[in-house]
Amino acid sequence: MAIHLNDEQTSHVLELEKLHAWACELTTAMALGTGAEWSLSFVDESTIQGLNLDYRGIDAPTDVLSFPLMEGTPMPAVVPDGLQLLGDVVIAPEIAARQALERGHTLDDELALLMAHGLLHLLGYDHDTPENKDRMWDQQAFLLSRLGAVVHNFGDD
């Protein structure tokens, strides 16, 4: 498996080795196989707002964006050991820090949530209906338990 981390923001000092280990654990927990590859980028608030405008038509910052390479195609339950490029997850630590404070947990826990949430979107999960939201939130809870994260709520999205 290959996880590519990019830290392009300056608002927070991030423990990149720990975040890389978490990304590997999330990949393993989802049984994606050794050929799974995805990137995880940490950017500032203005950068994620620009991406949100360019790709979703929403001129506002957001906490996490996912860019699946196979959008609209459900991922198989297990990715074969051949190379499987999943896509890119982009997170804004500035926003994550505010949300962690509002939600009553640590920045690490919020980053774990956003990483899990972003990866699930790469895999075709969504929260567009109550049923899909329940399914995705159940998977998030499973993934967070694998990371030892304590998240008091997942927010409204």
Disulfide bonds with the S-S distance in Angstrom:
none
